[in-house]
Structures are given as C-alpha cells and as structure tokens.
Amino acid sequence: MITFNNLPLEKIEKRKEELEIAITQSKQLVVDTQNKINALSGALQQCDLFIADIKAMEKETTYNDVKIDDVANEEGESDGGQN
C-alpha cells in the first residue's frame, strides 16, 4: 500500500475528488448568487424609476388638475357661497 505521511493513496485520491466536487458546487453557487444579485438590482432600479415617475407626475399640475374652486378664487370669481 502506497502512503504519504501515513495516508493511503486511495484516501488522498478520494479526498481530491471530494474537493473537486466541492469546488464545482461552490462555483455554481457563486453564479446562482450573482444571478440573484442582478435580478434584485434590476428590481431596485425599477422601483427607482417608479418613484421618479410618481414624483414627476405630482409636479405636473395642469389646469384640469386644479380644483375648480381654487381656479375660481384665483380669477376673482366666487361660487356664491355654496361651498
């Protein structure tokens, strides 16, 4: 039986195979994790775009968006005390 530091060759070869499998699995885990990070980053960017769109829409007030009473008051008109 061939040994190295009292370890049989078969045990060393078996351990080498286990390490190769662990390395392959770890590399796949890194790829999977990076894919998840990319997906989460895309979702975060989408949220930023939605927030920016909402804020932009809030700033865009048109004549039709203003309450009629507000426009009437600005133009010196009154509703005759009904509101």
DSSP file with accessible surface (Angstrom, degrees, kcal/mol):
  #  RESIDUE AA STRUCTURE BP1 BP2  ACC     N-H-->O    O-->H-N    N-H-->O    O-->H-N    TCO  KAPPA ALPHA  PHI   PSI    X-CA   Y-CA   Z-CA
    1    1 A M              0   0  181      0, 0.0     2,-0.4     0, 0.0     0, 0.0   0.000 360.0 360.0 360.0 128.3    0.0    0.0    0.0
    2    2 A I        +     0   0  119      2,-0.0     7,-2.5     4,-0.0     2,-0.3  -0.665 360.0 175.6 -85.3 134.9    1.4    3.4   -1.1
    3    3 A T  E     -A    8   0A  73     -2,-0.4     2,-0.4     5,-0.2     0, 0.0  -0.911  25.5-156.3-134.9 162.1    1.2    6.1    1.6
    4    4 A F  E >  S-A    7   0A 135      3,-2.0     3,-1.7    -2,-0.3    -2,-0.0  -0.964  88.4 -12.6-139.5 121.2    2.2    9.7    2.1
    5    5 A N  T 3  S-     0   0  131     -2,-0.4    -1,-0.1     1,-0.3     0, 0.0   0.911 131.1 -55.4  50.5  43.2    2.6   10.9    5.7
    6    6 A N  T 3  S+     0   0  152      1,-0.2    -1,-0.3     0, 0.0    -4,-0.0   0.640 112.5 124.9  66.1  15.6    0.8    7.7    6.7
    7    7 A L  E <   -A    4   0A  88     -3,-1.7    -3,-2.0     4,-0.0    -1,-0.2  -0.929  63.2-123.6-103.3 125.3   -2.2    8.5    4.5
    8    8 A P  E >>  -A    3   0A  26      0, 0.0     4,-1.8     0, 0.0     3,-0.6  -0.342  18.0-121.0 -66.6 145.8   -3.1    5.8    2.0
    9    9 A L  H 3> S+     0   0   61     -7,-2.5     4,-2.7     1,-0.2     5,-0.2   0.879 111.7  58.1 -53.5 -41.0   -3.1    6.9   -1.7
   10   10 A E  H 3> S+     0   0  110     -8,-0.3     4,-2.4     1,-0.2    -1,-0.2   0.890 105.6  48.8 -60.3 -40.9   -6.8    5.8   -2.0
   11   11 A K  H <> S+     0   0  142     -3,-0.6     4,-2.5     2,-0.2    -1,-0.2   0.894 111.6  49.4 -67.5 -38.4   -7.8    8.2    0.8
   12   12 A I  H  X S+     0   0   66     -4,-1.8     4,-2.4     2,-0.2    -2,-0.2   0.932 112.7  47.1 -65.4 -44.3   -5.9   11.1   -0.8
   13   13 A E  H  X S+     0   0   98     -4,-2.7     4,-2.2     2,-0.2    -2,-0.2   0.904 112.3  50.2 -64.5 -40.1   -7.5   10.4   -4.2
   14   14 A K  H  X S+     0   0  123     -4,-2.4     4,-2.2    -5,-0.2    -1,-0.2   0.923 111.1  48.6 -63.0 -43.8  -10.9   10.2   -2.6
   15   15 A R  H  X S+     0   0  134     -4,-2.5     4,-2.5     1,-0.2    -2,-0.2   0.896 108.2  54.8 -64.0 -38.3  -10.4   13.5   -0.8
   16   16 A K  H  X S+     0   0  126     -4,-2.4     4,-2.4     1,-0.2    -1,-0.2   0.931 108.1  49.0 -60.7 -43.9   -9.2   15.1   -4.0
   17   17 A E  H  X S+     0   0  116     -4,-2.2     4,-2.3     1,-0.2    -1,-0.2   0.910 110.2  51.2 -62.2 -42.1  -12.4   14.0   -5.8
   18   18 A E  H  X S+     0   0   78     -4,-2.2     4,-2.5     1,-0.2    -1,-0.2   0.906 110.6  49.0 -61.5 -41.4  -14.5   15.4   -2.9
   19   19 A L  H  X S+     0   0   80     -4,-2.5     4,-2.5     2,-0.2    -2,-0.2   0.897 109.4  51.7 -66.3 -40.2  -12.6   18.7   -3.1
   20   20 A E  H  X S+     0   0   98     -4,-2.4     4,-2.3     2,-0.2    -2,-0.2   0.914 111.4  47.6 -63.0 -40.8  -13.2   18.9   -6.9
   21   21 A I  H  X S+     0   0   96     -4,-2.3     4,-2.7     2,-0.2     5,-0.2   0.928 111.6  50.5 -64.6 -43.4  -16.9   18.3   -6.4
   22   22 A A  H  X S+     0   0   41     -4,-2.5     4,-2.5     1,-0.2    -2,-0.2   0.896 110.2  50.1 -62.7 -39.2  -17.0   21.0   -3.7
   23   23 A I  H  X S+     0   0   95     -4,-2.5     4,-2.6     2,-0.2    -1,-0.2   0.937 111.1  48.6 -64.8 -45.2  -15.2   23.5   -5.9
   24   24 A T  H  X S+     0   0   97     -4,-2.3     4,-2.1     1,-0.2    -2,-0.2   0.927 113.4  47.1 -61.0 -44.9  -17.6   22.8   -8.8
   25   25 A Q  H  X S+     0   0  128     -4,-2.7     4,-2.3     1,-0.2    -1,-0.2   0.899 111.8  50.9 -64.3 -39.8  -20.6   23.2   -6.5
   26   26 A S  H  X S+     0   0   68     -4,-2.5     4,-2.3    -5,-0.2    -2,-0.2   0.896 108.3  51.7 -66.3 -39.6  -19.2   26.4   -5.0
   27   27 A K  H  X S+     0   0  142     -4,-2.6     4,-2.2     2,-0.2    -1,-0.2   0.915 110.4  48.8 -62.8 -40.9  -18.6   27.9   -8.4
   28   28 A Q  H  X S+     0   0  101     -4,-2.1     4,-2.9     1,-0.2    -2,-0.2   0.896 108.9  53.3 -65.2 -38.3  -22.2   27.2   -9.3
   29   29 A L  H  X S+     0   0  108     -4,-2.3     4,-2.8     2,-0.2    -1,-0.2   0.906 107.6  51.3 -62.8 -39.3  -23.4   28.8   -6.1
   30   30 A V  H  X S+     0   0  101     -4,-2.3     4,-2.6     2,-0.2    -2,-0.2   0.927 111.4  47.5 -63.1 -44.1  -21.4   31.9   -7.0
   31   31 A V  H  X S+     0   0   71     -4,-2.2     4,-2.4     2,-0.2    -2,-0.2   0.939 113.6  47.6 -62.2 -46.6  -23.0   32.0  -10.4
   32   32 A D  H  X S+     0   0   68     -4,-2.9     4,-2.1     1,-0.2    -2,-0.2   0.915 112.5  49.2 -61.4 -42.3  -26.5   31.5   -8.9
   33   33 A T  H  X S+     0   0   63     -4,-2.8     4,-2.6     2,-0.2    -1,-0.2   0.914 110.0  50.7 -65.2 -41.5  -25.9   34.2   -6.3
   34   34 A Q  H  X S+     0   0   94     -4,-2.6     4,-2.6     1,-0.2    -1,-0.2   0.903 108.8  52.4 -63.8 -38.6  -24.7   36.7   -8.9
   35   35 A N  H  X S+     0   0   92     -4,-2.4     4,-2.2     2,-0.2    -1,-0.2   0.903 110.1  48.2 -63.1 -40.3  -27.8   36.0  -10.9
   36   36 A K  H  X S+     0   0  141     -4,-2.1     4,-2.7     2,-0.2    -2,-0.2   0.907 110.5  51.2 -65.8 -40.9  -29.9   36.7   -7.9
   37   37 A I  H  X S+     0   0   78     -4,-2.6     4,-2.6     1,-0.2    -2,-0.2   0.920 110.0  50.0 -62.0 -42.4  -28.0   39.9   -7.2
   38   38 A N  H  X S+     0   0   87     -4,-2.6     4,-2.2     2,-0.2    -1,-0.2   0.915 111.4  48.4 -62.7 -42.1  -28.5   41.0  -10.8
   39   39 A A  H  X S+     0   0   67     -4,-2.2     4,-2.2     2,-0.2    -2,-0.2   0.925 113.0  47.4 -64.5 -43.4  -32.3   40.3  -10.5
   40   40 A L  H  X S+     0   0  122     -4,-2.7     4,-2.4     1,-0.2    -2,-0.2   0.897 110.5  52.1 -65.7 -38.5  -32.5   42.2   -7.3
   41   41 A S  H  X S+     0   0   56     -4,-2.6     4,-2.4     2,-0.2    -1,-0.2   0.899 108.9  50.8 -64.6 -39.0  -30.6   45.1   -8.7
   42   42 A G  H  X S+     0   0   30     -4,-2.2     4,-2.2     2,-0.2    -2,-0.2   0.909 110.1  49.4 -63.7 -41.6  -32.9   45.3  -11.6
   43   43 A A  H  X S+     0   0   55     -4,-2.2     4,-2.2     2,-0.2    -2,-0.2   0.899 110.1  51.5 -64.2 -39.5  -35.9   45.3   -9.3
   44   44 A L  H  X S+     0   0  109     -4,-2.4     4,-2.3     1,-0.2    -2,-0.2   0.926 109.4  49.6 -63.7 -43.0  -34.3   48.1   -7.3
   45   45 A Q  H  X S+     0   0  132     -4,-2.4     4,-2.3     1,-0.2    -1,-0.2   0.898 108.7  53.3 -62.2 -39.0  -33.8   50.1  -10.4
   46   46 A Q  H  X S+     0   0   91     -4,-2.2     4,-2.5     1,-0.2    -1,-0.2   0.907 107.6  50.9 -63.3 -41.3  -37.4   49.6  -11.4
   47   47 A C  H  X S+     0   0   66     -4,-2.2     4,-2.7     1,-0.2    -1,-0.2   0.916 108.6  51.9 -61.6 -42.7  -38.5   50.9   -8.0
   48   48 A D  H  X S+     0   0   94     -4,-2.3     4,-2.5     1,-0.2    -1,-0.2   0.899 110.1  49.0 -60.8 -40.8  -36.4   54.0   -8.5
   49   49 A L  H  X S+     0   0   96     -4,-2.3     4,-2.6     2,-0.2    -2,-0.2   0.916 111.0  49.4 -64.9 -42.7  -38.0   54.6  -11.9
   50   50 A F  H  X S+     0   0  113     -4,-2.5     4,-2.6     2,-0.2    -2,-0.2   0.926 112.1  48.5 -61.3 -43.9  -41.5   54.2  -10.5
   51   51 A I  H  X S+     0   0   85     -4,-2.7     4,-2.7     1,-0.2     5,-0.2   0.930 112.1  48.6 -61.9 -45.2  -40.6   56.6   -7.7
   52   52 A A  H  X S+     0   0   54     -4,-2.5     4,-2.3     1,-0.2    -1,-0.2   0.909 111.7  49.9 -62.8 -40.9  -39.2   59.1  -10.1
   53   53 A D  H  X S+     0   0   95     -4,-2.6     4,-2.5     2,-0.2    -2,-0.2   0.918 111.4  48.3 -63.6 -43.4  -42.3   58.8  -12.4
   54   54 A I  H  X S+     0   0   89     -4,-2.6     4,-2.1     2,-0.2    -2,-0.2   0.936 112.7  48.0 -63.4 -44.2  -44.7   59.3   -9.4
   55   55 A K  H  X S+     0   0  123     -4,-2.7     4,-1.3     1,-0.2    -1,-0.2   0.887 111.8  50.3 -64.9 -37.4  -42.7   62.4   -8.2
   56   56 A A  H  X S+     0   0   42     -4,-2.3     4,-1.2    -5,-0.2    -1,-0.2   0.904 109.8  50.2 -67.1 -40.0  -42.7   63.8  -11.8
   57   57 A M  H  < S+     0   0  128     -4,-2.5    -2,-0.2     1,-0.2     3,-0.2   0.870 106.9  55.2 -66.2 -35.1  -46.4   63.3  -12.1
   58   58 A E  H  < S+     0   0  138     -4,-2.1    -1,-0.2     1,-0.2    -2,-0.2   0.844 108.5  48.8 -65.8 -31.0  -47.0   65.1   -8.8
   59   59 A K  H  < S+     0   0  178     -4,-1.3     2,-1.5    -5,-0.2    -1,-0.2   0.739  93.4  82.0 -80.0 -23.8  -45.1   68.1  -10.1
   60   60 A E     <  +     0   0  130     -4,-1.2     2,-0.6    -3,-0.2    -1,-0.2  -0.627  58.9 169.1 -86.9  85.2  -47.0   68.2  -13.3
   61   61 A T        -     0   0   94     -2,-1.5     2,-0.2     3,-0.0    -3,-0.1  -0.872  11.9-169.1 -99.3 121.7  -50.2   70.1  -12.3
   62   62 A T    >>  -     0   0   74     -2,-0.6     3,-1.1     1,-0.1     4,-0.9  -0.565  39.1 -98.8-102.8 172.2  -52.3   71.1  -15.3
   63   63 A Y  G >4 S+     0   0  143      1,-0.3     3,-0.8    -2,-0.2     8,-0.1   0.896 124.4  52.7 -57.0 -40.0  -55.3   73.5  -15.3
   64   64 A N  G 34 S+     0   0  142      1,-0.2    -1,-0.3     4,-0.0     4,-0.1   0.710 103.7  57.5 -71.7 -19.9  -57.7   70.5  -15.3
   65   65 A D  G <4 S+     0   0  104     -3,-1.1     2,-0.2     2,-0.1    -1,-0.2   0.666  88.6  90.0 -83.2 -18.1  -56.0   69.0  -12.2
   66   66 A V  S << S-     0   0   40     -4,-0.9     5,-0.0    -3,-0.8     2,-0.0  -0.567  91.4-100.9 -81.8 142.8  -56.6   72.1  -10.1
   67   67 A K     >  -     0   0  153     -2,-0.2     4,-2.0     1,-0.1     3,-0.3  -0.338  26.4-126.6 -61.2 140.3  -59.8   72.2   -8.1
   68   68 A I  H  > S+     0   0  132      1,-0.2     4,-2.9     2,-0.2     5,-0.2   0.894 109.7  54.9 -57.3 -41.3  -62.4   74.4   -9.8
   69   69 A D  H  > S+     0   0   61      1,-0.2     4,-2.6     2,-0.2    -1,-0.2   0.896 106.2  52.0 -61.3 -38.9  -62.9   76.5   -6.6
   70   70 A D  H  > S+     0   0   75     -3,-0.3     4,-2.2     2,-0.2    -1,-0.2   0.920 111.8  45.6 -63.5 -42.6  -59.2   77.2   -6.5
   71   71 A V  H  X S+     0   0    7     -4,-2.0     4,-2.0     2,-0.2     6,-0.2   0.931 112.7  50.8 -66.0 -43.4  -59.2   78.4  -10.1
   72   72 A A  H  <>S+     0   0   14     -4,-2.9     5,-3.1     1,-0.2     4,-0.2   0.917 111.1  48.2 -62.0 -43.0  -62.3   80.5   -9.5
   73   73 A N  H ><5S+     0   0  107     -4,-2.6     3,-1.1     1,-0.2    -1,-0.2   0.892 110.0  52.0 -64.4 -39.8  -60.8   82.1   -6.4
   74   74 A E  H 3<5S+     0   0  157     -4,-2.2    -1,-0.2     1,-0.3    -2,-0.2   0.852 111.0  48.1 -65.1 -32.1  -57.6   82.9   -8.3
   75   75 A E  T 3<5S-     0   0  107     -4,-2.0    -1,-0.3    -5,-0.2    -2,-0.2   0.369 120.8-108.0 -91.6   5.7  -59.6   84.5  -11.1
   76   76 A G  T < 5S+     0   0   71     -3,-1.1    -3,-0.2     1,-0.3     2,-0.2   0.635  77.1 130.6  82.2  11.4  -61.6   86.6   -8.6
   77   77 A E      < -     0   0  112     -5,-3.1     2,-0.3    -6,-0.2    -1,-0.3  -0.586  41.4-152.7 -94.7 162.8  -64.8   84.6   -9.0
   78   78 A S        -     0   0   94     -2,-0.2    -9,-0.0    -3,-0.1    -5,-0.0  -0.933  22.5-131.5-132.3 159.2  -66.9   83.1   -6.3
   79   79 A D    >   -     0   0   54     -2,-0.3     3,-0.9     4,-0.1   -10,-0.0   0.242  56.8-104.3 -91.8  13.7  -69.3   80.2   -6.0
   80   80 A G  T 3   -     0   0   63      1,-0.2    -2,-0.0     2,-0.1    -3,-0.0   0.726  68.2 -65.7  73.5  20.3  -71.9   82.4   -4.5
   81   81 A G  T 3  S+     0   0   67      2,-0.1    -1,-0.2     1,-0.1    -3,-0.0   0.618 104.0 123.7  80.2  10.4  -71.2   80.9   -1.0
   82   82 A Q    <         0   0  165     -3,-0.9    -2,-0.1     1,-0.1    -1,-0.1   0.733 360.0 360.0 -77.4 -21.5  -72.4   77.4   -1.9
   83   83 A N              0   0  150    -14,-0.0    -4,-0.1     0, 0.0    -2,-0.1  -0.931 360.0 360.0-124.3 360.0  -69.1   75.8   -0.9
